[in-house]
């Protein structure tokens, strides 16, 4: 039975520099953009949770017509603002 062989190739740093495109780039601008995306993702998650909670309360009849209208307007404004921020970041 043949033994498996292992091949090791040694390269100079200049040769390896651009071979891994998924490498993390930790420049200040990239960190800021990544943080902004994280915050937007968290806000979007919270928005969706609030929307589901509002729908449950509406279906349960525990909100007045005025409260339903106010929640609807608020969620719509938040969704529009989120879209605007997503375009920036």
Secondary structure as a PSIPRED ss2 file (coil, helix, strand):
# PSIPRED VFORMAT (PSIPRED V4.0)

   1 X C   1.000  0.000  0.000
   2 X C   1.000  0.000  0.000
   3 X C   1.000  0.000  0.000
   4 X C   1.000  0.000  0.000
   5 X C   1.000  0.000  0.000
   6 X C   1.000  0.000  0.000
   7 X C   1.000  0.000  0.000
   8 X C   1.000  0.000  0.000
   9 X C   1.000  0.000  0.000
  10 X C   1.000  0.000  0.000
  11 X C   1.000  0.000  0.000
  12 X C   1.000  0.000  0.000
  13 X H   0.000  1.000  0.000
  14 X H   0.000  1.000  0.000
  15 X H   0.000  1.000  0.000
  16 X H   0.000  1.000  0.000
  17 X C   1.000  0.000  0.000
  18 X C   1.000  0.000  0.000
  19 X C   1.000  0.000  0.000
  20 X C   1.000  0.000  0.000
  21 X C   1.000  0.000  0.000
  22 X C   1.000  0.000  0.000
  23 X C   1.000  0.000  0.000
  24 X C   1.000  0.000  0.000
  25 X C   1.000  0.000  0.000
  26 X C   1.000  0.000  0.000
  27 X C   1.000  0.000  0.000
  28 X H   0.000  1.000  0.000
  29 X H   0.000  1.000  0.000
  30 X H   0.000  1.000  0.000
  31 X H   0.000  1.000  0.000
  32 X H   0.000  1.000  0.000
  33 X H   0.000  1.000  0.000
  34 X H   0.000  1.000  0.000
  35 X H   0.000  1.000  0.000
  36 X H   0.000  1.000  0.000
  37 X H   0.000  1.000  0.000
  38 X H   0.000  1.000  0.000
  39 X H   0.000  1.000  0.000
  40 X H   0.000  1.000  0.000
  41 X H   0.000  1.000  0.000
  42 X H   0.000  1.000  0.000
  43 X H   0.000  1.000  0.000
  44 X H   0.000  1.000  0.000
  45 X H   0.000  1.000  0.000
  46 X H   0.000  1.000  0.000
  47 X H   0.000  1.000  0.000
  48 X H   0.000  1.000  0.000
  49 X H   0.000  1.000  0.000
  50 X H   0.000  1.000  0.000
  51 X H   0.000  1.000  0.000
  52 X H   0.000  1.000  0.000
  53 X H   0.000  1.000  0.000
  54 X H   0.000  1.000  0.000
  55 X H   0.000  1.000  0.000
  56 X H   0.000  1.000  0.000
  57 X H   0.000  1.000  0.000
  58 X H   0.000  1.000  0.000
  59 X H   0.000  1.000  0.000
  60 X H   0.000  1.000  0.000
  61 X C   1.000  0.000  0.000
  62 X C   1.000  0.000  0.000
  63 X C   1.000  0.000  0.000
  64 X C   1.000  0.000  0.000
  65 X H   0.000  1.000  0.000
  66 X H   0.000  1.000  0.000
  67 X H   0.000  1.000  0.000
  68 X H   0.000  1.000  0.000
  69 X H   0.000  1.000  0.000
  70 X H   0.000  1.000  0.000
  71 X H   0.000  1.000  0.000
  72 X H   0.000  1.000  0.000
  73 X H   0.000  1.000  0.000
  74 X H   0.000  1.000  0.000
  75 X H   0.000  1.000  0.000
  76 X H   0.000  1.000  0.000
  77 X H   0.000  1.000  0.000
  78 X H   0.000  1.000  0.000
  79 X H   0.000  1.000  0.000
  80 X H   0.000  1.000  0.000
  81 X H   0.000  1.000  0.000
  82 X H   0.000  1.000  0.000
  83 X H   0.000  1.000  0.000
  84 X H   0.000  1.000  0.000
  85 X H   0.000  1.000  0.000
  86 X H   0.000  1.000  0.000
  87 X H   0.000  1.000  0.000
  88 X H   0.000  1.000  0.000
  89 X C   1.000  0.000  0.000
